Amino acid sequence: MRRLGKTRRTVRTARTARTATKGLRAVAAACGALLAVLTAPVAQAHGDHGNPHWALKDTGSTSVRFRGLSAVDRHTAWVSGTQGTVLRTTDGGASWRNVSPPGAADLQFRDIEAFDARRAVVLAIGEGEASRVYRTEDGGATWTESFRNTDARAFYDCLAFFDRRHGLAVSDPVDGRFRILSTDDGGRSWKVLPDAGMPAALDGEAGFAASGQCLVSSGPRDVWLATGGAARARVLHSADRGLTWTAADTPVPAGDPARGVFALAFRDRAHGLAVGGDYRTDQPSPRSAATTGDAGRSWRPATTAPPAYRSGVTWLPHSRTAALAVGPSGTDLTTDGGSTWRTLDTGSYDTVDCAAGLGCWAAGERGRVARLES
């Protein structure tokens, strides 16, 4: 009987492995097709088919600016923004449900992290009690406020999760150091981490709550924080979930409260992208992108950077070299790991996100949300 049971388990295991392999092959094939389309020459005339483009989805929220975005897959995505607004789609953007937390109309939800179609955590930014965290487990039908900032000196900017349980939020410096908030229960409760392992902030240094990507993670323990506003734009890295940090200068220009690194993306714990510049429309943004291959210890400027300020960036699914960057003046693509960028679209977007299982989304002003299609 023991041998028979083992044989049955072996057969079931083999069948499960074959099914999983088929699923992975299907995802890889779909990702490969998307990458092939993206790396083809960009259309020079309107109406060309087979070229990548953002397909706008009607959200019905033209007065809202969406800076928070979380792509679950090609069909499911969450967005958050001004007027305390949170929307969710589960049909590829054909329809959107307003799942905003009640009584939140005065809040600005600048970051949202979704685990699936039902569970998400959203961050409201601002001074003092305007910085809050809400959590839902039923697709936004109900929300629980799990954190409200009571320190008038703190201003929370971004969220990042390592997995479904462990996550961090970051505030601009308090008493000369960035403040880190931590959860180990999926956002149900939060605690401020000790700041002994955080380097001193530079004069005027802060994070930018522009796209929900000033704090990003890769793997179970690594997290990076983008800064600006000071004499130098830096990226801080922690390899122990926010307990200790090291800082590195980037070539992205700073020296002004409107300049610095606005968004980060890491495809693994070593290889990352940084984008930013000067968010003022009348100011140029040279050297608006940089890359790292050593977990953020050093950064190199892009050889050909995006032509203007960019506030969001994401790696394409299952690609080691392709990524998208967005900003108010357009979308750019790199196919060489961030060394060179070329413009794909001139529409305005503030944030961009690609799901691991395929599906890239962008969001921005006047209720704009789009899905990448070919």
C-alpha positions, -999 to 999 in steps of 0.1 A, spaced: 0 0 0 28 24 8 44 18 -27 10 22 -44 5 55 -26 39 67 -36 33 57 -72 0 77 -73 17 107 -57 45 104 -83 20 104 -111 1 133 -97 33 152 -92 44 145 -128 10 157 -141 12 188 -120 47 196 -133 36 191 -169 7 214 -164 28 241 -147 54 238 -175 27 243 -202 15 273 -183 49 288 -181 56 282 -217 23 299 -227 32 330 -206 68 330 -220 54 328 -256 29 357 -249 57 378 -234 80 370 -263 53 381 -287 48 414 -268 85 420 -267 89 413 -305 62 439 -312 77 465 -289 112 461 -304 99 465 -339 103 500 -355 79 525 -341 51 535 -364 56 568 -382 21 573 -393 -12 569 -375 -32 538 -382 -2 514 -386 -11 480 -372 11 456 -354 30 484 -335 27 489 -297 4 516 -285 -15 526 -254 -52 517 -258 -71 542 -236 -98 528 -213 -128 549 -203 -127 552 -165 -155 578 -163 -133 598 -139 -121 627 -161 -115 650 -131 -92 626 -113 -54 623 -116 -42 587 -111 -7 585 -98 -12 551 -80 -13 520 -102 -10 482 -96 -12 458 -125 -23 423 -114 -25 408 -149 -38 417 -183 -74 417 -171 -71 431 -135 -57 464 -124 -62 490 -97 -57 528 -99 -58 554 -72 -56 592 -72 -71 625 -62 -105 630 -46 -99 599 -26 -105 578 -57 -98 541 -61 -109 522 -92 -107 485 -101 -111 466 -134 -113 428 -139 -122 428 -176 -92 445 -192 -104 480 -187 -138 476 -205 -155 486 -172 -143 501 -139 -158 499 -105 -154 528 -81 -143 512 -49 -131 543 -31 -130 541 7 -160 560 22 -152 594 36 -119 598 18 -129 625 -8 -103 649 6 -74 625 4 -48 619 -23 -41 582 -29 -7 583 -45 2 547 -43 -16 514 -44 -3 478 -41 -27 450 -51 -21 413 -44 -50 401 -66 -85 412 -76 -97 413 -40 -68 423 -18 -51 457 -20 -34 484 2 -36 521 -7 -16 550 7 -29 586 11 -1 612 12 2 645 30 13 662 61 2 648 95 -30 629 95 -34 632 57 -9 603 55 -30 571 59 -31 535 48 -62 516 40 -66 479 33 -93 458 15 -99 421 13 -131 421 -7 -123 440 -39 -129 474 -23 -164 467 -11 -151 475 24 -119 491 36 -101 492 70 -79 521 79 -48 504 93 -26 534 98 -30 572 104 1 593 108 -1 614 140 33 631 136 29 665 120 66 663 108 60 632 87 48 630 51 45 596 36 52 592 -1 53 555 -13 45 519 -5 64 487 -15 57 450 -7 82 421 -7 53 395 -6 17 393 5 27 399 42 58 420 44 59 456 32 72 491 39 61 527 35 85 557 35 81 592 49 102 623 41 129 629 67 119 634 103 147 645 126 171 644 97 164 608 85 139 592 63 112 574 83 103 538 75 70 522 83 68 483 83 41 457 82 44 419 85 7 410 82 -2 423 48 -9 459 59 -33 451 87 -9 468 112 22 490 109 51 501 131 78 527 127 113 511 123 143 524 143 163 550 123 197 540 136 205 522 103 193 551 81 220 575 68 215 612 75 194 630 49 209 658 28 197 693 33 163 696 14 163 659 5 129 642 1 110 615 -19 86 623 -47 50 610 -44 46 612 -82 40 576 -93 41 553 -63 76 542 -74 99 561 -51 101 530 -30 105 496 -48 114 461 -38 129 430 -55 130 396 -39 123 389 -3 145 415 14 159 442 -10 143 476 -12 154 509 -28 144 545 -21 147 573 -47 153 609 -35 157 644 -49 154 680 -38 189 682 -24 223 690 -40 225 654 -52 199 629 -63 205 596 -44 192 561 -42 192 544 -8 193 506 -6 184 482 22 191 444 20 173 436 53 138 450 48 145 485 58 166 481 90 199 493 76 205 514 45 234 526 23 232 557 0 246 562 -35 247 593 -57 231 592 -92 239 612 -123 203 625 -124 204 662 -119 191 676 -85 199 709 -67 163 721 -67 131 709 -49 116 700 -83 146 678 -95 158 643 -87 150 606 -91 113 601 -92 109 564 -99 129 532 -97 124 497 -112 145 465 -104 142 433 -124 163 415 -98 184 425 -69 212 437 -90 198 454 -122 178 486 -118 166 517 -136 161 552 -123 142 580 -140 134 616 -131 145 651 -140 127 684 -134 89 681 -132 83 717 -142 72 718 -178 93 749 -187 125 733 -175 147 708 -194 156 674 -180 189 663 -193 203 630 -179 168 619 -169 176 582 -167 203 560 -151 211 523 -147 228 501 -121 241 466 -123 254 463 -87 222 466 -66 224 504 -66 260 508 -53 268 528 -84 248 544 -112 256 552 -148 237 578 -170 218 566 -200 237 571 -233 204 583 -249 180 594 -222 143 601 -225 138 636 -240 120 650 -209 111 644 -173 98 609 -165 79 600 -134 73 562 -138 93 532 -150 88 494 -152 105 464 -167 86 444 -193 75 409 -181 102 382 -184 126 405 -202 162 412 -191 166 443 -214 133 459 -221 115 486 -200 90 515 -203 93 550 -189 64 575 -188 58 611 -180 35 640 -189 51 644 -223 52 607 -234 63 571 -231 98 558 -240 111 523 -245 145 508 -239 156 474 -253 192 475 -240 187 476 -203 183 514 -200 213 525 -220 192 541 -248 156 551 -250 132 559 -279 98 575 -278 67 553 -284 39 577 -275 34 613 -267 4 610 -244 5 621 -208 9 594 -181 23 596 -146 28 560 -137 33 526 -154 33 490 -143 36 456 -159 23 424 -142 45 394 -140 20 373 -159 18 398 -189 -2 430 -190 12 466 -190 -9 495 -178 -3 533 -175 -23 560 -157 -23 598 -153 -42 630 -155 -79 635 -164 -87 600 -155 -64 585 -182 -58 548 -179 -45 527 -208 -33 491 -215 -4 483 -238 -16 466 -270 -3 459 -305 
